[in-house]
Each structure stands twice: as C-alpha cells, then as structure tokens.
Amino acid sequence: MNQAVAGQFAVLPVLQLQDGSYVGQAFSFFGTESMVAFDASGNVNWTVPGYTVNMATADGSIVAQSTSGQFVSFDQNGTATDQIASFPIVSWKRAYDSGSRDAVVSPVITPMVSSAAVSGGNFTGNGTSLVHHSIGVWWCSPTLSGSCAATTIFSPLLANPTPVQDLAFGYAPTATFPNQSLVDFSGAHPDWQQLIINNARTAIEAAFDGLPVMVQPATGTHTYCPNELQPGIIAWIGCNVWPKPRVTIPDPLQEHVVYMIGNYSGALRDAGVTTGDGRSYVFYQDHLQQAQWATGVSSTQTACATDYDISTSWCALSPTYSTSLSNQQVSQFFAIMGAIGTGLGNTAAHELGHQYKLPQMDCDDPNHQPCPGGGAHDFLHEFYSASGLPLSPSNPGGGRDHYRTIGLSWTVEDILSLTKALTNK
C-alpha cells in the first residue's frame, strides 16, 4: 500500500464502503494515528490525522472520534461536515446514550449497506463483518416525518396515478364511508395521535423482533426541479435557465421504507399497497373505518352490519365526536385510536413482507395459496385481509385480530426466508 502518513508502519482497514473502498487507521513510528481512506489497490484517497474511524452511515458520511473524544462526521472526500454533540451507543435494534438504558430518538443512526460499515464488524464488536439492515417508517405530515404531497403512487391496484395525501389525524363514523368528511382531532387530543403512532411503531417492532434489522423513523429528502420530469429540451434546460419552484420529496436513507399516508382506498383488502419500485403505502382512512368494526360488538340488532354478509350481526363502535365528550366516549375513542395504530403497524409489517418477497404473502386469498395450519389465520402477518370484522365460516375474510393484537406471527417458511434475507448479505 502507498504511504499514507510519515513513518507509517501499519494500516488497519476498519470499514468497507459500498464502492468497495476502505476507511481505516494508519499507524506511525512517531506515535501518531490517522484516519485513512484507500481503494482496493492501496491507493490513498485522503487522510485525517488524530481521528479513529467509527461508522459509515447510509448518507455516505464517515463518523470518527478525535483524540479529545469529539465525534465528527466527514464526507466522501475526508472533509469535516458536522460535529456530533453526543454519539449514541448503537445496538442491533436501538441507539442508547452512554450509561443509559433509555433508547434515544435523535439522531437517527442508519449504517451504510455494506458488509463492514461498523468498527468491529458489527454492533457487538466481535469482528464478524455483517450488513446492518434497516426499516424506515415515514409519517406523511409536515409536522412529523415530512410532507409527501408531491409524490404519486403507481399501482395497478389503484386508480393510476394516485396522488399521496398527507395525514390528517381525523375521525368520521364508519357509516359515512365512502363519503366521509374527517374532523381533525389532533389539536384537541394530541394524546390520541400519539397513541396511534406509538401502537404502530410497537407493532412493526414486534413483527421483526429477534431479527437483525433496525426499525427507525425514516429520514432523508431529495429536492428536484419539476422541469427534470418534462420531455426533451425542457428537462435539459432545468430550473437554472427556466426557473420553477423546486420540489422536496421523501428520499429515505433506510433500506426498506413504509409510508403512512392519509388516503382512503376503499378497495384494498389489506389496506396497503407495495408498488413495483419497492415502496409501501399504508392508508390511514381505511384503518379508521375498519378499526371501528374491530372494536365493535356482536348484537341482535341486524341493522348494524347490513354492509356485510355475516351470520351474526356485528355493530361497529362509532361514537359521535364533539368538543365535549363523556368519560364513556373518551374511553371508546381510546379503544378506536389504539386499534388504528395497531392496524397501521400490522399492515406496515404485511407490506414489508411483500418488499422481502416472502413466499406465503396474501395467503387464504382466493387467488393465492391457503395459509398453513388449522384454525384462524388472521393472526398471521401474511393473511390477505385487513377487514375489522371477526373471522367466521360465513366471513372468511375477517381480520379483526389485525387491529387487536401486537405481535402477530409469520409462518415458519416466511420466518426462515426473512432470516435468510437479513443474514446472507
């Protein structure tokens, strides 16, 4: 290898980047240690004295620690770009502050998709080089992950193209669908919104518990010129010559991403869709509607379920929303909001199963294979329906457990497929 520093006697490769190059440590007879980047032929790209390399992140940055203990991020040219006030201890599932057992929310640390993106090979530091996989959850709202209003869904399961609607955390009784008009409750009841988000996150994490993948808030955006999407010379001219307001869209750093959107499909049995380019979308209003059925009760009032062909009548829980709610109504809304969040999380896990191309997805659908094993199948992530009604012989598409259970199961075949996908690259 070419000499990187004066008096060099050894170079230790620590990280391997996506382009096959390396970042490591160069040691000198003079007692100095430097961070060095070099290619597979040993050609030195850059050096930074006084730093120890720590991690390569998904945005292409290198995180390193100075001799004084300060963590700094560097770009692909070895230029310092940011100081990190407190770099957390990162595990397979979470990031923690040093000396604490409480997970940190920010900053979100997403390792580069490389077989050696972390010092020590992996988060345990045992020297085995592994890829660290990530799942990102993007809540489409300017006040949460960021707006998705400039994006479009292309899927044969929907009217093409389908513009994405940002989330409006609102309520409408199930009887008003498909002509519902949502009343925004987020200002008066921010705890309801947080319950939805918390249950969704917990359900997704439970789906991948025990698997080597991080579930994180999705991060990252891309800003582009609308002219770039136009044909011919207009795209070539760009915005510098023909100015137009630039558009910012989500461009997450995580490997697999699910977008929580405000749309209502009214037609998707699983209340979500995964497109050909590997993007998954989960529909809030479908879950709002079905969560009211899932929290309902059996009744002798046959008018309750006239929209559904089931042997026993089933009444949805659809209290009237107002600015003045009784204790009973507040309790009912808490049940509905919890069910919405659980359903959103379980649907997200289902759509991620499509991203991983698991072989038993949408089982029990008339056009797919049956789910393995006897008994009810709505406890499986692969089950094709996200209906909120109970599963019964007369209603084989009932998926009530989808809204009531955090910790659904994958089939044995699919858990093996997931394990293989997450450990073989």
Secondary structure, DSSP 8 states (H G I E B T S, - for coil): ----STTEEEEEEEEE-TTS-EEEEEEETTS-EEEEEE-TT--EEEEEETEEEEEEBTTS-EEEEETTS-EEEE-TTS-EEEEES---EE-SS-EE-TT--SB--SS---B-SSTB-BTTSSTT-SS-----EEEEEEEBBTTTTB--TT-EE--TTSSSSEE------EE--GGGTTS---EE-TTT-HHHHHHHHHHHHHHHHHHTTTSSEEEEE---EEEE-GGGGSSTHHHHHHHHHS----EEEE--SSSEEEEEE----SS-TTSEEE-TTS-EEEEHHHHHHHHHHHT-EE-S-GGGGTTS--SS-EE-------SS--HHHHHHHHHHHHHHHHHHHHHHHHHHHHHTT-TTTTBTSTTS---SSSS--TTBTTBS--BSS--BTTBTTB-THHHH-SS-B--HHHHHHHHHHHH--
